[in-house]
Amino acid sequence: MYDVIIIGAGPAGMTAAIYAARREMNVLVIGKELGGQMVWASEIENYPGFKKISSVDLIMKMQEQVKNLGVEINQTEVKKVEKQNDGSFILYTSKDKIETKTMIIAMGLVPRRLAIPGEEEFNGRGVSYCANCDGPIYKDKVVAVVGGGNAALDAAEVLSKIAGKVYLIHRRDEFRGFEALVQEVKAKDNIELLLSCEVKDIVGADKVEKIKVINNKTQEISEYDVNGVFIEIGRIAHTDLVTDLVERDERNQIITDEKCATKTKGVFAAGDVTQGDFKQITIAMGKATIAALAAYQYLQLKAGKDLKVVLDRSTPKGK
């Protein structure tokens, strides 16, 4: 019986594990992919304390810190969750049946993919899902942004300040983003709009070299030489696993209160999988800190501890 099981091994999951372990809780992290969404970025330049750090290095540092605290990491996937009559939970993986007193859901989001040839092959070698993360790599180079919403428009605008040329490719003839942002993008001299077009193939040897684009109106296929392709067509919250335990918004993100608690006692959520417009590593980690301390507080109060003592212990002082 664990005190807390954290579903997700990204920055939110790792942070929750650190704070829970330092409260002397028995912690298990379950996550199929160490690093979560950080694996989609090659370098990170907005993480405090580092001018620039590779995603691999940051993931390894987080993993090392968590393991040094005695936290167990199980690189698998939770298939089913059951709530027990005593308020505890049973989690089923492909191999194990695991019991826990509380849960922190920190499974993040999954980038929506184009599902075209070359996308998976060149991921991290020219294909990116984060303009803020990987944009600086393409200084004075040629890049393509795929998408028609605010995320794609924002990515194109950001990249226009870095890259020499930006192709903004959208399958429809009108954008779905804010009009002010659309006008800002259209005013950029180095952004070329390819409307009613779709990328059908990403081509290269060791890295991205060109894309094949089809015009949906004429069916004509054209090739464009590019160094990078930024896919900005949204991210998906896969939260069906816990649908009976939480409330979700229209995007299937988990709704929490100020203590990152869900509608089910003992179930907390943190990171990008929760409601909110801003999806950043530091925000996810801040929520995860709250979730871990709230889970500790919940168990202490459930055990009948004095509220004042619990509140004092829930606030780490140099620990």
Residue, then its C-alpha position, 0 to 999 in steps of 0.5 A: m500500500y503506497d501513500v501516493i501513486i503519481i501517474g505521469a513521469g514528466p516535470a509535474g510527476m517528478t516534482a510531486a514525487i520530490y515533495a511527497a518523498r520529502r514529507e516521508m510518504n511512500v511514493l510510486v511514479i508510474g509513467k511510460e515515458l520519462g520526461g513527459q512532453m519534454v521529450w518533444a523538445s531538444e533544448i530548453e531555454n526558459y528553465p530557471g537556473f540554466k541558460k540552456i539545457s538539453s531536454v535529455d539532461l534535464i530529464m536525467k537530472m530530475q530522475e536522479q533526484v527522485k531516485n536519490l530520495g528513494v522513489e520507485i519509478n515504474q515505466t509502464e502504463v496504468k490501464k484501470v483505476e478502481k476506488q475502494n470502499d475505504g477510500s483507497f485505490i487499486l491501479y492496474t497495469s499490464k502486469d501489476k495490481i497496486e494499492t494506494k491511499t492517494m493519487i496524483i494525476a500528472m499525465g500531461l498532454v499528447p501533441r496531436r500528430l499529422a500522421i504522415p510519412g517522416e513525422e515520427e522518423f524526424n521527430g527531434r531531427g527537424v520535426s518539433y511540437c514546440a516553437n518556444c522550445d526549439g525555435p532558437i535552433y533555426k536562426d536564419k534558417v527556413v522553417a514551416v509551421v503547420g496549423g490554423g489556430n492561435a498556437a500555429l499563428d503564435a508559433a509563426e510570429v515567434l519564429s519570424k523573429i528567429a528564422g529567415k523564412v517561415y511557411l505557415i501552412h493551413r488546410r483551410d482558406e481562413f485561420r481560426g485564431f484571433e483576428a489581431l494575431v492573424q493580421e500580425v502574422k500577415a504583416k510579417d515580410n518573412i512569413e509566406l501563407l500556404l492556405s488550403c494546403e496540407v503537408k503530405d510528406i516530410v523528407g530528408a536523410d539524417k534530418v529534415e530537408k524538404i516537405k511535400v505539400i498538396n493544394n486542396k483546391t488544385q490537387e497540385i503537389s509542391e516541394y519546399d526546402v525547409n530545415g524544420v517543421f513545427i506541428e502546431i495543431g493542438r494537444i490532447a488530454h487523454t483522461d478517460l482512465v479517470t473519468d469516473l473520479v474527476e470532473r473535466d472541461e470541454r477539452n477533457q482537462i481535469i478540473t481542480d480546486e486551489k489545492c489541486a484536488t478533484k471531486t474525489k477525496g484522495v485524488f489530486a491532479a497537476g500539470d498540463v492535464t489540468q484546466g488552464d490556458f498556460k502550459q509551461i514546465t514551471i507552471a506544471m511544477g508549481k501545481a505539482t508542488i501543491a498537489a503533493l503537499a495537499a495529498y500529505q495534508y489529506l492523509q494527516l487529517k484523515a489519520g486524525k492529526d491536529l489541523k495546526v500541526v498538519l498545516d505547519r508540517s505541510t509547509p516545508k521550511g528549507k526541506 
